[in-house]
Amino acid sequence: MSRMQFTAVVEYCKDTGLYVGYVPHFPGAHSQGETLDELNRNLKEVIEMLLEDGEPSFTSEFVGTQQIAIA
């Protein structure tokens, strides 16, 4: 398998004090961690496990985020 790269969306949960991340359009590709480094390691492990079932087939591609201002 060639080198693959995925984009994760990361949020900080004030209630738990954990960073939470997920890969858009990749079912099951989500995790959490106390630090961003731990989250990265955890996401990598989850993705590697999911890829054992074969490479995913995505019908869309993550483009980015937008800031929406409400007056």
N, C-alpha and C positions, 0 to 999 in steps of 0.2 A: 504494500500500500504506500502511495506517495505521501509526502508531508501534507497535512491538512491544517487549515487555520479557520477558527470560528470566532465570531464576535459575540460577546456576552453583554447583556444589560445588567448593570450592577446598581443596587440600591442599599441604603443603610437603614436598618430597622431600629428606631429609637426604643421600641418596647423591649426588644431582646438584646440590643447592643451588638447585633451580628450584621455582617455584610451578606446580602442575598443576591445570587446571580442566576441568570438563565440564558440559554441560547435560543433566540427567536426561531420558531418553526422547526424546532428539534425536540419532539416529545420526550420527556424524561430527562432532558439535559438541564438540570437545575441543582443548586447546592447552596451551602452557606458556610461562613467561616468567621472567626473572631478578627482576622486581619485580611487585608486584600491578598497578601501572599498565600494565606491558608485557603481562601476562597478559590484562588487560581489553581492551586494544587488539587483541591476537591473537585472543581469543575473538570479539570484534565482527567482525573481518575474516572469520573462518571462518563465522560465522553468516550474514553478508551473502552470502558465496559460496554457502552451502547454500540460502539463500532464493531465489537466482536460478532454482532448479528449481521454485519455487512454495512457497506457505505449507505448513508441515508440518501433519499431522493427528494430534493427540495424543489418546490414549484415556485418559490419566491426567494428574494434575496434581501437581507437586512441592508437598509440604505443609511440610516442614521436617525437622529433625533431632531426635533424642532422645539423652540421655545414659543409658547403661545401667550401673548400679553392680553389681559382683560382689563379694560379701563373701569 
